[in-house]
């Protein structure tokens, strides 16, 4: 949602190097100034694209702004989905319940099964490592407990290297990925958790000109969306804008709809709800700046 993201500064190990702030202090130097995330949902999955801008919190020394930054981006993937070859293929290549360095096989899984792409401006970023957060493990060093509480989903956290904090604040940070749905009890579910910390007063995410999540229901389905106390039905071919709030989960239940068969011999027949639907990738995150 939003792909949320944690930000770290990389400490340089060198003689007489200038001291860098600790992790908590470093993460407080920048914040998400805007987020526009589009989520296009079909019965087969969700396609997301987020464009984020960052700003520094007040005046920051150039020494800090020139340092590389690590971005951790949580994505929620079903623990299993017998109907999705992408889920099966992804978990086959990804070690579970661990933090590991990226390998050619794991990068291939992220690129092919999740179609994950991350950019600063026009510059593509390479995944360096990733962490798997399940509902059963106890890894809390890089993420709050909220990231591990959704039944049926495991949180995958790939880490990317941004050349400098200045690059992060001067160019849009763009992400796109494909998120499979959770299939349980005949239902199909989408999950996303916005992360917003360190927003300076009086900044608020209620301004949809700056912070907005647009959910679109593709052909052949309708989507029941819950965003805190807000409930809405998005019909096929329609979109609705939602306001993201820190750690307020956005859930969507997908219901397939029969499409009328047109033509002189249609006779009112409908296409089967199990007919294959093609997912369309459209402009859809979450990025978030968090403190442990």
C-alpha positions as CSV (number, residue, x, y, z in Angstrom):
1,X,0.0,0.0,0.0
2,X,0.6,0.3,0.3
3,X,3.7,-1.0,0.0
4,X,4.9,0.4,3.5
5,X,8.7,0.7,3.9
6,X,11.2,1.1,6.6
7,X,14.1,3.3,6.0
8,X,17.7,2.8,7.3
9,X,20.9,4.7,6.8
10,X,23.9,2.6,6.1
11,X,26.8,3.2,8.5
12,X,30.2,3.4,6.9
13,X,32.9,1.3,8.5
14,X,36.1,3.4,8.0
15,X,38.7,5.1,10.0
16,X,37.8,8.6,11.1
17,X,34.5,8.4,9.4
18,X,31.9,11.0,10.4
19,X,29.5,9.5,12.9
20,X,26.0,8.7,11.6
21,X,22.8,8.7,13.6
22,X,21.4,5.6,15.1
23,X,18.6,3.7,13.2
24,X,15.7,5.3,15.1
25,X,17.1,8.8,14.6
26,X,17.9,8.2,11.0
27,X,14.3,6.9,10.2
28,X,12.9,10.1,11.7
29,X,14.8,12.3,9.2
30,X,12.4,11.6,6.3
31,X,8.7,10.9,5.9
32,X,6.2,10.1,3.2
33,X,5.0,13.4,1.8
34,X,2.5,11.8,-0.7
35,X,1.3,8.4,-1.7
36,X,-0.9,7.5,-4.7
37,X,-1.5,3.7,-4.8
38,X,-3.8,2.0,-7.3
39,X,-5.1,-1.5,-6.7
40,X,-6.7,-3.3,-9.6
41,X,-8.4,-6.5,-8.4
42,X,-9.7,-9.5,-10.4
43,X,-10.7,-12.9,-9.2
44,X,-7.2,-14.1,-10.0
45,X,-5.2,-11.5,-8.0
46,X,-4.4,-7.8,-7.5
47,X,-2.1,-5.6,-9.5
48,X,-0.7,-2.7,-7.6
49,X,1.3,0.4,-8.4
50,X,2.4,3.1,-6.0
51,X,4.0,6.4,-6.5
52,X,5.5,8.0,-3.3
53,X,7.4,11.2,-2.6
54,X,9.5,11.7,0.5
55,X,10.6,14.9,2.3
56,X,13.1,15.5,5.1
57,X,11.9,16.6,8.5
58,X,13.3,20.1,8.6
59,X,16.9,20.9,7.8
60,X,19.1,17.8,7.6
61,X,22.9,17.9,7.3
62,X,24.2,17.1,3.8
63,X,26.4,14.5,5.4
64,X,23.3,12.5,6.3
65,X,21.5,13.2,3.0
66,X,24.3,11.8,0.9
67,X,24.3,8.4,2.6
68,X,22.8,5.4,1.0
69,X,19.4,4.3,2.3
70,X,17.9,0.8,2.8
71,X,14.2,0.4,2.0
72,X,12.3,-2.5,3.5
73,X,9.0,-3.1,1.6
74,X,6.4,-5.5,3.2
75,X,4.1,-7.4,0.9
76,X,1.4,-9.9,2.1
77,X,1.4,-13.2,0.3
78,X,-1.0,-16.1,1.0
79,X,0.6,-18.9,2.9
80,X,-0.9,-21.2,0.4
81,X,-3.3,-21.0,-2.6
82,X,-3.9,-24.3,-4.5
83,X,-5.5,-22.4,-7.4
84,X,-2.5,-20.1,-7.9
85,X,0.6,-21.5,-9.6
86,X,2.4,-18.2,-8.7
87,X,2.0,-18.8,-5.0
88,X,3.2,-22.4,-5.3
89,X,6.1,-21.4,-7.4
90,X,7.1,-18.5,-5.2
91,X,7.2,-20.5,-2.0
92,X,9.2,-23.2,-3.7
93,X,12.1,-20.9,-4.3
94,X,11.8,-18.7,-1.1
95,X,13.2,-20.0,2.2
96,X,10.6,-19.5,4.9
97,X,10.9,-18.1,8.4
98,X,14.2,-16.6,7.8
99,X,16.2,-13.5,6.8
100,X,18.4,-14.3,3.8
101,X,20.6,-12.6,1.2
102,X,19.1,-12.3,-2.2
103,X,20.1,-15.0,-4.8
104,X,19.5,-15.3,-8.5
105,X,16.7,-17.9,-7.8
106,X,15.0,-15.7,-5.2
107,X,15.2,-12.6,-7.4
108,X,13.7,-14.6,-10.2
109,X,10.8,-15.6,-8.0
110,X,10.1,-12.0,-6.9
111,X,10.3,-10.8,-10.6
112,X,8.3,-13.6,-12.2
113,X,5.8,-14.6,-9.5
114,X,5.2,-11.2,-8.0
115,X,6.3,-9.1,-10.9
116,X,8.0,-6.8,-8.4
117,X,9.6,-3.6,-9.8
118,X,11.1,-0.8,-7.7
119,X,12.4,2.6,-9.0
120,X,13.7,5.9,-7.8
121,X,12.9,8.2,-10.7
122,X,13.8,6.1,-13.8
123,X,16.5,4.1,-12.0
124,X,15.6,0.5,-11.2
125,X,16.7,-0.8,-7.8
126,X,18.0,-4.2,-7.0
127,X,16.8,-6.4,-4.2
128,X,19.6,-7.1,-1.7
129,X,18.0,-9.4,0.8
130,X,14.6,-10.3,2.3
131,X,12.8,-11.4,5.4
132,X,9.8,-13.7,5.8
133,X,7.5,-12.9,8.7
134,X,4.9,-15.6,9.4
135,X,2.1,-15.6,11.9
136,X,4.1,-18.1,14.0
137,X,7.7,-16.8,14.0
138,X,9.0,-14.2,16.4
139,X,11.1,-11.9,14.2
140,X,10.4,-8.4,15.5
141,X,13.7,-6.6,14.8
142,X,12.6,-5.1,11.5
143,X,8.8,-5.0,11.8
144,X,6.0,-4.3,14.3
145,X,3.7,-7.2,15.3
146,X,0.9,-5.8,13.2
147,X,2.7,-7.1,10.1
148,X,2.3,-10.7,11.3
149,X,-1.2,-10.8,12.5
150,X,-3.3,-11.5,9.4
151,X,-4.4,-15.1,9.3
152,X,-3.5,-16.9,6.1
153,X,-1.0,-14.3,5.0
154,X,2.8,-14.2,5.5
155,X,4.6,-10.9,5.2
156,X,7.5,-10.9,2.7
157,X,9.9,-8.0,3.2
158,X,12.4,-7.4,0.4
159,X,15.1,-4.9,1.0
160,X,16.3,-2.4,-1.7
161,X,19.3,0.0,-1.7
162,X,18.6,3.6,-2.6
163,X,21.9,5.5,-3.6
164,X,21.3,8.4,-1.3
165,X,18.7,10.0,1.0
166,X,18.8,13.0,-1.4
167,X,17.8,10.8,-4.3
168,X,14.9,9.6,-2.2
169,X,13.6,13.1,-1.5
170,X,14.3,14.5,-5.0
171,X,12.7,11.8,-7.2
172,X,9.5,9.8,-7.0
173,X,9.8,6.3,-5.5
174,X,7.7,3.9,-7.6
175,X,6.8,0.3,-7.0
176,X,4.6,-2.1,-8.8
177,X,3.8,-5.7,-8.0
178,X,1.3,-8.5,-8.4
179,X,-0.3,-9.8,-5.2
180,X,-2.1,-13.2,-5.2
181,X,-5.4,-13.5,-3.3
182,X,-6.0,-15.8,-0.3
183,X,-8.5,-18.5,-1.1
184,X,-10.3,-19.8,2.0
185,X,-13.8,-21.2,2.6
186,X,-14.8,-20.3,-1.0
187,X,-13.8,-16.7,-0.6
188,X,-11.0,-14.7,-2.1
189,X,-9.3,-12.1,0.0
190,X,-6.9,-9.2,-0.5
191,X,-5.0,-7.6,2.4
192,X,-2.9,-4.4,2.7
193,X,-1.6,-2.5,5.7
194,X,-0.6,1.1,5.4
195,X,2.4,2.3,7.5
196,X,2.7,6.0,8.3
197,X,5.0,7.1,11.1
198,X,7.0,10.3,11.8
199,X,4.5,12.5,9.9
200,X,5.2,16.0,11.1
201,X,2.4,18.1,12.5
202,X,0.1,19.2,11.1
203,X,0.5,16.7,8.2
204,X,-2.4,14.2,7.9
205,X,-3.2,11.3,5.5
206,X,-6.8,12.4,5.3
207,X,-6.0,14.7,2.4
208,X,-6.7,12.5,-0.7
209,X,-4.9,14.9,-3.0
210,X,-1.7,13.7,-1.3
211,X,-2.6,10.3,0.2
212,X,-5.0,8.1,-1.7
213,X,-5.6,4.4,-2.4
214,X,-7.8,3.7,-5.5
215,X,-9.4,0.3,-5.7
216,X,-10.7,-0.9,-9.0
217,X,-12.8,-4.0,-9.6
218,X,-12.0,-5.7,-12.9
219,X,-14.5,-7.3,-15.2
220,X,-16.3,-10.3,-13.8
221,X,-16.2,-9.4,-10.2
222,X,-17.2,-7.1,-7.4
223,X,-15.2,-6.2,-4.4
224,X,-16.3,-5.6,-0.8
225,X,-13.7,-3.2,0.7
226,X,-13.3,-2.5,4.4
227,X,-11.1,0.3,5.6
228,X,-11.6,0.6,9.3
229,X,-15.2,1.6,9.9
230,X,-15.6,2.5,6.2
231,X,-17.3,-0.2,4.1
232,X,-17.9,0.0,0.4
233,X,-18.9,-2.2,-2.6
234,X,-16.9,-1.6,-5.8
235,X,-18.7,-3.0,-8.8
236,X,-17.1,-4.4,-12.0
237,X,-15.5,-1.7,-14.0
238,X,-15.8,0.9,-11.2
239,X,-13.2,2.5,-8.8
240,X,-13.3,4.0,-5.4
241,X,-10.8,6.2,-3.5
242,X,-10.0,5.3,0.1
243,X,-8.0,7.3,2.7
244,X,-5.1,5.3,4.2
245,X,-4.3,5.5,7.9
246,X,-1.4,4.2,9.9
247,X,-1.8,0.4,10.6
248,X,-5.5,0.5,9.6
249,X,-5.8,-2.6,7.5
250,X,-7.5,-2.5,4.1
251,X,-9.3,-5.8,3.3
252,X,-11.2,-6.7,0.2
253,X,-13.4,-9.7,-0.4
254,X,-13.7,-10.6,-4.1
255,X,-17.0,-12.0,-5.5
256,X,-17.2,-13.4,-9.1
257,X,-20.1,-12.2,-11.2
258,X,-21.6,-13.9,-14.3
259,X,-21.3,-11.9,-17.5
260,X,-24.2,-11.9,-19.9
261,X,-23.6,-13.6,-23.3
262,X,-24.7,-11.3,-26.0
263,X,-25.9,-12.3,-29.5
264,X,-29.1,-13.5,-31.2
265,X,-28.8,-17.0,-29.7
266,X,-27.8,-15.9,-26.2
267,X,-31.2,-16.7,-24.7
268,X,-30.3,-15.0,-21.4
269,X,-27.5,-17.5,-20.8
270,X,-24.6,-16.4,-18.6
271,X,-20.9,-17.3,-18.8
272,X,-19.7,-19.5,-16.0
273,X,-18.4,-17.8,-12.9
274,X,-15.5,-20.1,-13.1
275,X,-14.5,-18.9,-16.6
276,X,-10.9,-17.7,-16.7
277,X,-10.6,-13.9,-16.4
278,X,-7.5,-12.0,-17.6
279,X,-6.0,-9.7,-15.0
280,X,-5.2,-6.2,-16.3
281,X,-2.3,-4.3,-14.8
282,X,-3.2,-0.7,-14.3
283,X,-2.0,2.3,-12.4
284,X,-2.6,1.1,-8.9
285,X,2.5,0.3,-1.8
286,X,3.1,0.7,1.3
287,X,5.4,2.7,2.0
288,X,5.8,3.8,5.5
289,X,8.6,5.2,7.6
290,X,8.6,3.4,10.9
291,X,10.4,3.5,14.2
292,X,11.0,0.4,16.2
